[in-house]
Amino acid sequence: MTEAPALHIFFGDQERDFLLTPELVAELERLTGQGIGGFARRFMAGDFHLAHLHHTIRLALIGGGTDPQEAAALIASYVVPRPVLEGFALAVAVLDHLMTGTAPASTTQEGKA
């Protein structure tokens, strides 16, 4: 099985790659205490914990090649202080890409400091 290409999305201050690799899916399952299928289904229905939103984006940044410490700093700068639905849209794009292998029509995230 070949790995899907990363999502390339403007996030924060530049274009970044987002990808949940199999190893990072396992980490997301560990952090959320849920299997990825049920987690993705509930998340996309709007049933999620804020920490789960942060974990999803942070792990996808790491999977896309961002250093883990930088990924955590990006979450603190460009997700935490913004409206929840902005981060939700990005996390849904990441999960949709994981589940379907395709990128949603609009995957631009404009971060504002």
TAMOGI-V744710 format. One record per backbone hydrogen bond with DSSP energy under -0.5 kcal/mol. NH is the residue of the N-H (numbers start at 0). CO is the residue of the C=O. E is the energy in kcal/mol with one decimal. If there is no record, write none. Layout:
# TAMOGI-V744710
nh=[NH	NH]
co=[CO	CO]
e=[E	E]
This chain:
# TAMOGI-V744710
nh=[6	8	8	10	12	13	15	17	18	20	24	25	26	27	28	29	30	31	32	33	38	39	40	41	42	43	44	45	46	47	52	53	54	55	56	57	58	59	60	61	62	63	64	65	70	71	72	73	74	75	76	77	78	79	81	85	86	87	88	89	90	91	92	93	94	95	96	97	98	99	100	100	106	108	108	109	110]
co=[17	6	15	13	10	10	8	6	59	18	20	21	22	23	24	25	26	27	28	28	34	35	36	37	38	39	40	42	41	45	48	49	50	51	52	53	54	55	56	57	58	59	61	60	66	67	68	69	70	71	72	73	74	74	78	82	82	83	84	85	86	87	88	89	90	91	92	93	94	95	95	96	104	9	106	107	108]
e=[-2.8	-0.7	-2.8	-2.7	-1.4	-1.3	-2.9	-2.3	-2.4	-0.9	-2.3	-2.0	-1.6	-2.4	-2.6	-2.1	-2.8	-2.2	-1.9	-0.9	-2.6	-2.9	-2.3	-2.7	-3.1	-2.7	-1.0	-2.2	-2.8	-1.0	-1.5	-2.2	-2.7	-2.3	-2.0	-2.7	-2.8	-1.8	-2.3	-2.2	-2.7	-1.5	-1.7	-2.5	-2.8	-2.1	-2.0	-2.6	-2.0	-2.1	-2.0	-3.2	-1.9	-2.5	-1.2	-1.4	-1.1	-2.5	-2.1	-1.4	-2.7	-2.7	-1.9	-2.2	-2.7	-3.0	-2.3	-2.1	-2.6	-2.7	-0.5	-2.1	-0.6	-1.7	-0.5	-0.5	-0.8]
